[in-house]
């Protein structure tokens, strides 16, 4: 009889979870969306992160996005997948609207809000853009410069980093 060795299971990375969450953002409600959100809840339980942040983040994930925001999320997801620059019409906290070309890196949910994380070409730096402040999105056909998502997620704490290096 042969011995069967079960491989150790590594939890999803935060970048993988962000990609899955974005994919679910515009599923709406229904059996697949409910099952997907349940799977994501399970994945979060295995991350070494602040419990308060996880609870608030999961609450945000459980609610489907409003239709207009979901449409913009779809455009953002397409830009990330196709690795193309996305043009955002963005309302900042003061109410000013700017048009920004962004190399999209990833999307994330943090506490009560969805964010697009990307390299803002106007500022020349990584920025997080709250979905509810994105007034409009436009696809471009400009290739985005590559950026790794792992370094840009705020809940990528030191414990998660140590665990990844230990694996």
Steps between C-alpha positions, in 0.01 A plus 500: 500500500638840401523791735313805383649833598254784507668829396485785746239754403611860465231762548421725208720805468341839553549573129307183412223590743480851354463355149228260613317777685502722194367214290211471745434872518257502212342155545197650671300259711414141432629149569842545335560837660401366843728198463787718378464738793490205739825371349660839536388518864671162553820625333509806726478281808842356417682831460695644790340844507328733744160349591324840500624570149390153383151540648446840337647380171279190490193712564591709195557188288164347589306791353477511119620827350240749375444458123688815394800415720491138378522624140810702584640198689458291185694758296771509767521118508534492122782756515684294762454177304600652166785697661382826348505850645160612625382860496314601816284803561558522872337716767739557788399549862462878436261440210744597223484280192822413319564276202779254567664229295584207727703183454261271690669261741220341702177566681432450864238543765606668821243547772197666336638579155624350176821648357691488173873497576717619217785717382349844440679652204391851602662467846776259398426282802288212621155617607182335627178624337173440683242348266222725626708806407569380146249698293579329168746256346632480146689217340817596320715300265822610670695209653546537876843467654526185714482537878479219758185510711650349815674817614196723471241335723463662842399181680818330381644515851834394635357169628374409152834599351692284751265207436554526124880501541486206740299288253 
